[in-house]
């Protein structure tokens, strides 16, 4: 039983060791689901968890609009200053990269392990922030394309 859960256990302990609570919680939750024999829940998560996660992320990003902290005046001001224009360009590029990341993860799900290990090491060794698998996968997709290793 430990052998079939070894990858999740390793990811769980890497998350704990490097202080990445989200990685530890996600891998721990999947271990519990597996140990409880809820295979149908795993299949549901495989099909819908990414969409649900993106939905909640989008909710979090849109909260300032919902609270009335950002309105038409603030949006218009964004386009009048270089930092705002840079933010619009950066947001567009990030959305593109994350889209490439979704495509890469769908085509090559085995790459997820490398993304988790790389993100965890980046947090621990480079004092980085766990930006998430989509951004990391998007950057990976671009690197694979640049080096001619895989199709995007």
Contact map, one row per residue, 1 for C-alpha under 8 A:
11111000000000000000000000000000000000000000000000000000000000000000000000000000000000000000000000000000000000000000000000000000000000000000000000000000
11111100000000000000000000000000000000000000000000000000000000000000000000000000000000000000000000000000000000000000000000000000000000000000000000000000
11111100000000000000000000000000000000000000000000000000000000000000000000000000000000000000000000000000000000000000000000000000000000000000000000000000
11111110000000000000000000000000000000000000000000000000000000000000000000000000000000000000000000000000000000000000000000000000000000000000000000000000
11111111100000000000000000000010000000000000000000000000000000000000000000000000000000000000000000000000000000000000000000000000000000000000000000000000
01111111110000000000000000000000000000000000000000000000000000000000000000000000000000000000000000000000000000000000000000000000000000000000000000000000
00011111111000000000000000000000000000000000000000000000000000000000000000000000000000000000000000000000000000000000000000000000000000000000000000000000
00001111111100000000000000110110000000000000000000000000000000000000000000000000000000000000000000000000000000000000000000000000000000000000000000000000
00001111111110000000000000110010000000000000000000000000000000000000000000000000000000000000000000000000000000000000000000000000000000000000000000000000
00000111111111000000000000000000000000000000000000000000000000000000000000000000000000000000000000000000000000000000000000000000000000000000000000000000
00000011111111100000001100100000000000000000000000000000000000000000000000000000000000000000000000000000000000000001100000000000000000000000000000000000
00000001111111110000001111110000000000000000000000000000000000000000000000000000000000000000000000000000000000000000000000000000000000000000000000000000
00000000111111111000000100000000000000000000000000000000000000000000000000000000000000000000000000000000000000000000000000000000000000000000000000000000
00000000011111111101000100000000000000000000000000000000000000000000000000000000000000000000000000000000000000000000100100000000000000000000000000000000
00000000001111111111111100000000000000000000000000000000000000000000000000000000000000000000000000000000000000000000000100000000000000000000000000000000
00000000000111111111100100000000000000000000000000000000000000000000000000000000000000000000000000000000000000000000000000000000000000000000000000000000
00000000000011111111000000000000000000000000000000000000000000000000000000000000000000000000000000000000000000000000000000000000000000000000000000000000
00000000000001111111000000000000000000000000000000000000000000000000000000000000000000000000000000000000000000000000000110110000000000000000000000000000
00000000000000111111100000000000000000000000000000000000000000000000000000000000000000000000000000000000000000000000000000010000000000000000000000000000
00000000000001111111111100000000000000000000000000000000000000000000000000000000000000000000000000000000000000000000000100100000010000000000000000000000
00000000000000110011111110000000000000000000000000000000000000000000000000000000000000000000000000000000000000000000000000000000000000000000000000000000
00000000000000100001111111000000000000000000000000000000000000000000000000000000000000000000000000000000000000000000000000000000000000000000000000000000
00000000001100100001111111100000000000000000000000000000000000000000000000000000000000000000000000000000000000000001000000000000000000000000000000000000
00000000001111110001111111110000000000000000000000000000000000000000000000000000000000000000000000000000000000000000000000000000000000000000000000000000
00000000000100000000111111111000000000000000000000000000000000000000000000000000000000000000000000000000000000000000000000000000000000000000000000000000
00000000000100000000011111111100000000000000000000000000000000000000000000000000000000000000000000000000000000000000000000000000000000000000000000000000
00000001101100000000001111111110000000000000000000000000000000000000000000000000000000000000000000000000000000000000000000000000000000000000000000000000
00000001100100000000000111111111000000000000000000000000000000000000000000000000000000000000000000000000000000000000000000000000000000000000000000000000
00000000000000000000000011111111100000000000000000000000000000000000000000000000000000000000000000000000000000000000000000000000000000000000000000000000
00000001000000000000000001111111110000000100000000000000000000000000000000000000000000000000000000000000000000000000000000000000000000000000000000000000
00001001100000000000000000111111111000000000000000000000000000000000000000000000000000000000000000000000000000000000000000000000000000000000000000000000
00000000000000000000000000011111111100000000000000000000000000000000000000000000000000000000000000000000000000000000000000000000000000000000000000000000
00000000000000000000000000001111111111101100000000000000000000000000000000000000000000000000000000000000000000000000000000000000000000000000000000000000
00000000000000000000000000000111111111100100000000000000000000000000000000000000000000000000000000000000000000000000000000000000000000000000000000000000
00000000000000000000000000000011111111000000000000000000000000000000000000000000000000000000000000000000000000000000000000000000000000000000000000000000
00000000000000000000000000000001111111000000000000000000000000000000000000000000000000000000000000000000000000000000000000000000000000000000000000000000
00000000000000000000000000000000111111100000000000000000000000000000000000000000000000000000000000000000000000000000000000000000000000000000000000000000
00000000000000000000000000000000111111111100000000000000000000000000000000000000000000000000000000000000000000000000000000000000000000000000000000000000
00000000000000000000000000000000110011111110000000000000000000000000000000000000000000000000000000000000000000000000000000000000000000000000000000000000
00000000000000000000000000000000000001111111000000000000000000000000000000000000000000000000000000000000000000000000000000000000000000000000000000000000
00000000000000000000000000000000100001111111100000000000000000000000000000000000000000000000000000000000000000000000000000000000000000000000000000000000
00000000000000000000000000000100110001111111110000000000000000000000000000000000000000000000000000000000000000000000000000000000000000000000000000000000
00000000000000000000000000000000000000111111111000000000000000000000000000000000000000000000000000000000000000000000000000000000000000000000000000000000
00000000000000000000000000000000000000011111111110000000000000000000000000000000000000000000000000000000000000000000000000000000000000000000000000000000
00000000000000000000000000000000000000001111111111000000000000000000000000000000000000000000000000000000000000000000000000000000000000000000000000000000
00000000000000000000000000000000000000000111111111000000000000000000000000000000000000000000000000000000000000000000000000000000000000000000000000000000
00000000000000000000000000000000000000000011111111000000000000000000000000000000000000000000000000000000000000000000000000000000000000000000000000000000
00000000000000000000000000000000000000000001111111110000000000000000000000000000000000000000000000000000000000000000000000000000000000000000000000000000
00000000000000000000000000000000000000000001111111111000000000000000000000000000000000000000000000000000000000000000000000000000000000000000000000000000
00000000000000000000000000000000000000000000111111111100000000000000000000000000000000000000000000000000000000000000000000000000000000000000000000000000
00000000000000000000000000000000000000000000000111111110000000000000000000000000000000000000000000000000000000000000000000000000000000000000000000000000
00000000000000000000000000000000000000000000000111111111000000000000000000000000000000000000000000000000000000000000000000000000000000000000000000000000
00000000000000000000000000000000000000000000000011111111100000000000000000000000000000000000000000000000000000000000000000000000000000000000000000000000
00000000000000000000000000000000000000000000000001111111110000000000000000000000000000000000000000000000000000000000000000000000000000000000000000000000
00000000000000000000000000000000000000000000000000111111111000000000000000000000000000000000000000000000000000000000000000000000000000000000000000000000
00000000000000000000000000000000000000000000000000011111111100000000000000000000000000000000000000000000000000000000000000000000000000000000000000000000
00000000000000000000000000000000000000000000000000001111111110000000000000000000000000000000000000000000000000000000000000000000000000000000000000000000
00000000000000000000000000000000000000000000000000000111111111000000000000000000000000000000000000000000000000000000000000000000000000000000000000000000
00000000000000000000000000000000000000000000000000000011111111100000000000000000000000000000000000000000000000000000000000000000000000000000000000000000
00000000000000000000000000000000000000000000000000000001111111100000000000000000000000000000000000000000000000000000000000000000000000000000000000000000
00000000000000000000000000000000000000000000000000000000111111110000000000000000000000000000000000000000000000000000000000000000000000000000000000000000
00000000000000000000000000000000000000000000000000000000011111111100000000000000000000000000000000000000000000000000000000000000000000000000000000000000
00000000000000000000000000000000000000000000000000000000001111111110000000000000000000000000000000000000000000000000000000000000000000000000000000000000
00000000000000000000000000000000000000000000000000000000000011111111110000000000000000000000000000000000000000000000000000000000000000000000000000000000
00000000000000000000000000000000000000000000000000000000000001111111111000000000000000000000000000000000000000000000000000000000000000000000000000000000
00000000000000000000000000000000000000000000000000000000000001111111100000000000000000000000000000000000000000000000000000000000000000000000000000000000
00000000000000000000000000000000000000000000000000000000000000111111110000000000000000000000000000000000000000000000000000000000000000000000000000000000
00000000000000000000000000000000000000000000000000000000000000011111111000000000000000000000000000000000000000000000000000000000000000000000000000000000
00000000000000000000000000000000000000000000000000000000000000011111111000000000000000000000000000000000000000000000000000000000000000000000000000000000
00000000000000000000000000000000000000000000000000000000000000011011111111100000000000000000000000000000000000000000000000000000000000000000000000000000
00000000000000000000000000000000000000000000000000000000000000001001111111100000000000000000000000000000000000000000000000000000000000000000000000000000
00000000000000000000000000000000000000000000000000000000000000000000011111110000000000000000000000000000000000000000000000000000000000000000000000000000
00000000000000000000000000000000000000000000000000000000000000000000011111111000000000000000000000000000000000000000000000000000000000000000000000000000
00000000000000000000000000000000000000000000000000000000000000000000011111111100000000000000000000000000000000000000000000000000000000000000000000000000
00000000000000000000000000000000000000000000000000000000000000000000011111111110000000000000000000000000000000000000000000000000000000000000000000000000
00000000000000000000000000000000000000000000000000000000000000000000000111111111000000000000000000000000000000000000000000000000000000000000000000000000
00000000000000000000000000000000000000000000000000000000000000000000000011111111100100000000000000000000000000000000000000000000000000000000000000000000
00000000000000000000000000000000000000000000000000000000000000000000000001111111101110000000000000000000000000000000000000000000000000000000000000000000
00000000000000000000000000000000000000000000000000000000000000000000000000111111110110000000000000000000000000000000000000000000000000000000000000000000
00000000000000000000000000000000000000000000000000000000000000000000000000011111110110000000000000000000000000000000000000000000000000000000000000000000
00000000000000000000000000000000000000000000000000000000000000000000000000001111111110000000000000000000000000000000000000000000000000000000000000000000
00000000000000000000000000000000000000000000000000000000000000000000000000000011111111000000000000000000000000000000000000000000000000000000000000000000
00000000000000000000000000000000000000000000000000000000000000000000000000000100111111100000000000000000000000000000000000000000000000000000000000000000
00000000000000000000000000000000000000000000000000000000000000000000000000001111111111110000000000000000000000000000000000000000000000000000000000000000
00000000000000000000000000000000000000000000000000000000000000000000000000000111111111111000000000000000000000000000000000000000000000000000000000000000
00000000000000000000000000000000000000000000000000000000000000000000000000000000011111111100000000000000000000000000000000000000000000000000000000000000
00000000000000000000000000000000000000000000000000000000000000000000000000000000001111111110000000000000000000000000000000000000000000000000000000000000
00000000000000000000000000000000000000000000000000000000000000000000000000000000000111111111000000000000000000000000000000000000000000000000000000000000
00000000000000000000000000000000000000000000000000000000000000000000000000000000000011111111100000000000000000000000000000000000000000000000000000000000
00000000000000000000000000000000000000000000000000000000000000000000000000000000000001111111110000000000000000000000000000000000000000000000000000000000
00000000000000000000000000000000000000000000000000000000000000000000000000000000000000111111111000000000000000000000000000000000000000000000000000000000
00000000000000000000000000000000000000000000000000000000000000000000000000000000000000011111111100000000000000000000000000000000000000000000000000000000
00000000000000000000000000000000000000000000000000000000000000000000000000000000000000001111111110000000000000000000000000000000000000000000000000000000
00000000000000000000000000000000000000000000000000000000000000000000000000000000000000000111111111000000000000000000000000000000000000100000000000000000
00000000000000000000000000000000000000000000000000000000000000000000000000000000000000000011111111100000000000000000000000000000000000000000000000000000
00000000000000000000000000000000000000000000000000000000000000000000000000000000000000000001111111110000000000000000000000000000000000000100000000000000
00000000000000000000000000000000000000000000000000000000000000000000000000000000000000000000111111111000000000000000000000000000000001101110010000000000
00000000000000000000000000000000000000000000000000000000000000000000000000000000000000000000011111111100000000000000000000000000000001111100000000000000
00000000000000000000000000000000000000000000000000000000000000000000000000000000000000000000001111111110000000000000000000000000000001000100000000000000
00000000000000000000000000000000000000000000000000000000000000000000000000000000000000000000000111111111000000000000000000000000000000001100110000000001
00000000000000000000000000000000000000000000000000000000000000000000000000000000000000000000000011111111100000000000000000000000000011111111100000000000
00000000000000000000000000000000000000000000000000000000000000000000000000000000000000000000000001111111110000000000000000000000000001001100000000000000
00000000000000000000000000000000000000000000000000000000000000000000000000000000000000000000000000111111111000000000000000000000000000000000000000000001
00000000000000000000000000000000000000000000000000000000000000000000000000000000000000000000000000011111111110000000000000000000000000001100100000000001
00000000000000000000000000000000000000000000000000000000000000000000000000000000000000000000000000001111111111110000000000000000000000001000000000000000
00000000000000000000000000000000000000000000000000000000000000000000000000000000000000000000000000000111111110000000000000000000000000000000000000000000
00000000000000000000000000000000000000000000000000000000000000000000000000000000000000000000000000000011111110000000000000000000000000000000000000000000
00000000000000000000000000000000000000000000000000000000000000000000000000000000000000000000000000000001111111100000000000000000000000000000000000000000
00000000000000000000000000000000000000000000000000000000000000000000000000000000000000000000000000000001111111110000000000000000000000000000000000000000
00000000000000000000000000000000000000000000000000000000000000000000000000000000000000000000000000000000100111111000000000000000000000000000000000000000
00000000000000000000000000000000000000000000000000000000000000000000000000000000000000000000000000000000100111111110000000000000000000000000000000000000
00000000000000000000000000000000000000000000000000000000000000000000000000000000000000000000000000000000100011111111000000000000000010000000000000000000
00000000000000000000000000000000000000000000000000000000000000000000000000000000000000000000000000000000000001111111100000000000000000000000000000000000
00000000000000000000000000000000000000000000000000000000000000000000000000000000000000000000000000000000000000111111110000000000000000000000000000000000
00000000000000000000000000000000000000000000000000000000000000000000000000000000000000000000000000000000000000111111111000000000000010011000000000000000
00000000001000000000001000000000000000000000000000000000000000000000000000000000000000000000000000000000000000011111111100000000000010000000000000000000
00000000001001000000000000000000000000000000000000000000000000000000000000000000000000000000000000000000000000001111111110000000000000000000000000000000
00000000000000000000000000000000000000000000000000000000000000000000000000000000000000000000000000000000000000000111111111000000000000000000000000000000
00000000000000000000000000000000000000000000000000000000000000000000000000000000000000000000000000000000000000000011111111100000011100010000000000000000
00000000000001100101000000000000000000000000000000000000000000000000000000000000000000000000000000000000000000000001111111110000010000000000000000000000
00000000000000000100000000000000000000000000000000000000000000000000000000000000000000000000000000000000000000000000111111111100000000000000000000000000
00000000000000000000000000000000000000000000000000000000000000000000000000000000000000000000000000000000000000000000011111111111110000000000000000000000
00000000000000000101000000000000000000000000000000000000000000000000000000000000000000000000000000000000000000000000001111111111110000000000000000000000
00000000000000000110000000000000000000000000000000000000000000000000000000000000000000000000000000000000000000000000000111111111000000000000000000000000
00000000000000000000000000000000000000000000000000000000000000000000000000000000000000000000000000000000000000000000000011111111000000000000000000000000
00000000000000000000000000000000000000000000000000000000000000000000000000000000000000000000000000000000000000000000000011111111000000000000000000000000
00000000000000000000000000000000000000000000000000000000000000000000000000000000000000000000000000000000000000000000000001111111100000000000000000000000
00000000000000000000000000000000000000000000000000000000000000000000000000000000000000000000000000000000000000000000000001111111110000000000000000000000
00000000000000000000000000000000000000000000000000000000000000000000000000000000000000000000000000000000000000000000000001100011111000000000000000000000
00000000000000000001000000000000000000000000000000000000000000000000000000000000000000000000000000000000000000000000001101100001111100000000000000000000
00000000000000000000000000000000000000000000000000000000000000000000000000000000000000000000000000000000000000000000001000000000111110110000000000000000
00000000000000000000000000000000000000000000000000000000000000000000000000000000000000000000000000000000000000000000001000000000011111110000000000000000
00000000000000000000000000000000000000000000000000000000000000000000000000000000000000000000000000001000000000010011000000000000001111111000000000000000
00000000000000000000000000000000000000000000000000000000000000000000000000000000000000000000000011101100000000000000000000000000000111111100000000000000
00000000000000000000000000000000000000000000000000000000000000000000000000000000000000000000010011001000000000000000000000000000001111111110000000000000
00000000000000000000000000000000000000000000000000000000000000000000000000000000000000000000000001001000000000000010001000000000001111111111000000000000
00000000000000000000000000000000000000000000000000000000000000000000000000000000000000000000000011011101100000000010000000000000000011111111100000000000
00000000000000000000000000000000000000000000000000000000000000000000000000000000000000000000000111111101000000000000000000000000000001111111110000000000
00000000000000000000000000000000000000000000000000000000000000000000000000000000000000000000000010001000000000000000000000000000000000111111111000000000
00000000000000000000000000000000000000000000000000000000000000000000000000000000000000000000000000001000000000000000000000000000000000011111111100000000
00000000000000000000000000000000000000000000000000000000000000000000000000000000000000000000000000011001000000000000000000000000000000001111111110000101
00000000000000000000000000000000000000000000000000000000000000000000000000000000000000000000000010010000000000000000000000000000000000000111111111000001
00000000000000000000000000000000000000000000000000000000000000000000000000000000000000000000000000000000000000000000000000000000000000000011111111100000
00000000000000000000000000000000000000000000000000000000000000000000000000000000000000000000000000000000000000000000000000000000000000000001111111111111
00000000000000000000000000000000000000000000000000000000000000000000000000000000000000000000000000000000000000000000000000000000000000000000111111111111
00000000000000000000000000000000000000000000000000000000000000000000000000000000000000000000000000000000000000000000000000000000000000000000011111111000
00000000000000000000000000000000000000000000000000000000000000000000000000000000000000000000000000000000000000000000000000000000000000000000001111111000
00000000000000000000000000000000000000000000000000000000000000000000000000000000000000000000000000000000000000000000000000000000000000000000000111111110
00000000000000000000000000000000000000000000000000000000000000000000000000000000000000000000000000000000000000000000000000000000000000000000000111111110
00000000000000000000000000000000000000000000000000000000000000000000000000000000000000000000000000000000000000000000000000000000000000000000100110011111
00000000000000000000000000000000000000000000000000000000000000000000000000000000000000000000000000000000000000000000000000000000000000000000000110011111
00000000000000000000000000000000000000000000000000000000000000000000000000000000000000000000000000010011000000000000000000000000000000000000110110000111
